[in-house]
Amino acid sequence: MKGLSVFFFCLCLAFSNAPGQSYTKDVVPAISVFFSPDGGCTDAIVKNLGQAKSNVLVQAYSFTSAQIAEALVKVRRRGIHIEVILDKSQKSEKYSSADFLAHAGIKVTIDSEHRIAHDKVMIIDGSVVITGSFNFTKSAEKSNAENLLVIRSREVARKYTENWKKHALHSEEYKAK
């Protein structure tokens, strides 16, 4: 069974959307793969956020990307429900997006229960999961070697949502400055 899972994963990767590769609107890969530096990770996040229809859940270790923060605010202005859980380091980070998001009416909480809340996850409409080593930062896009997966799967999104909710239960409301 494990061999079949590995085969399926490899098959999905073989048909994933590599940078520069395009698909017709009828053919959407189950997994899209991006790499940084300058591999389109931030653009992929912004594009998928722009397609949100009902809700967005976010978990982030480091969140300083103005481009991603602005995309979340645009989504919120369209009436989409958004909640963000950040690592406790974001309370004192000089350029954290926590204040920007909170002032825009987005619920921001802090996960202080763990030494590091190292998640980098977005769950969109219960059907799209964005995850990988990619931090939501400008450095991640421009300087670091990181990866990003966009997974279109209700089952995967359900599992990530369950985990997100466990962390939400012990996270505390962020007090904007």
PyMOL commands that set and color helices and strands:
alter all, ss='L'
color gray80, all
select helices_A, chain A and resi 2-14+41-50+66-77+88-91+98-103+138-142+154-170
alter helices_A, ss='H'
color red, helices_A
select strands_A, chain A and resi 31-36+55-60+81-87+107-111+120-124+128-131+146-152+172-173
alter strands_A, ss='S'
color yellow, strands_A
deselect
rebuild
show_as cartoon
